Amino acid sequence: GLSNLEEYMAGTKLDQPDSLLTPVLGFSPADGEEMVNVTRETIVRFGSEINPDTLTAESFRLIANGTPIPGRIDVSPTRRFATFYYESALPASTEVRALINGNIVRDEAGSLIDADGDGVPGGIGVADFRTLPLTRLPGTTVFGFVKDSFTQDPIVGATIRVDAFPEANAVTDEQGRFELLDMPAPEFFVHIDGSTAINIPEGATYPNVGKSFHSVPGQVSQIEMDGEIFDVYLPPMALDDFQVLETDEATDISFGDSAKEDLKELFPEVDESVWERMQLTLEPGAAVDDSGASNATSGTILAVPPDRLPAPLPVGLDADLVISVQVPGATNFNVPAAISYPNLAGLEPGEKQLIFVFNHDAGDWEVIGTGTVSPDGLSIVSDEGVGVPAPGWGFTPRQPVSYTHLTLP
């Protein structure tokens, strides 16, 4: 996690250089990143719209152990990023190289992109990352508890699905406890599927959450993040709060009636009209699954207690309102969703604030960009080009942020 806000800001880039060339803004996983989940897709982002016909198996490819990785390339409707979906999981404990050939890829104007960032058209953009080890180690056990975010009662029958090791899956018991045996070390990825629970509140369901778990070789350990032991909390989602996703126009998703009742308990002093400022705009067909298919039909937003989340907030940061965006059947948005938060921190009109989301692929919180306080001072609205990249948890910090400019990851 982020140790503090100043550390993050010190590591950000300033404005993009003044150039007509289209740069490669970055890769995900990033160059030098380690412990990458073997099922995590690879994404490359561009500084302006690119010609999708030039994104081919020759111009955007991945190599592991000297061999090209077979897969499928999906260009976002925004034409500002492309995703490489693998035919099968990446090899474990392996350095993978992602390449963008700027001698082939062109922008919408027909010009070659600046793939290597040297200020000249063309070149090869490269990101090297390493996948996590997946050798199961005898005696390496990880346990934890899954609970309801509001009642704090155990969630019984939730399934803990271990990525790459389905035979190691576990189910929570009457105490909400699960135990995973003979796990890899020091890290592995799981999905906590609350939809299989046997004590789901009537008229509701629980979400499916991706996370990374840490382990100690040969030892029994409880799940922790940044040195803090925690329980996994899942919020009950009222089925009646789900909104149908439009197929031919954008859908504005906001708090439903049940979510507003929960907000009364969480914020008894806040006028109910404030919650009308919370909105996420999802473009038609933008909600896609791990294969890039768009089959999701509904979505919802709900508030969750900041101290009862799937993982603790970044160290040194607090939030009044933490939300969960849930779109069953979707793991990513191929058009990042614009978002508006109520300005609970009382920032002045025109002030900027960072927007955080929980990256389930990386298992950590990340900044997706900035929002600006609206002229009436009531909302923090995501800036142009900034959007929520996937379903999951998000917040704006309680603390005001001081900075000059910010470049998106």
Disulfide bonds with the S-S distance in Angstrom:
none
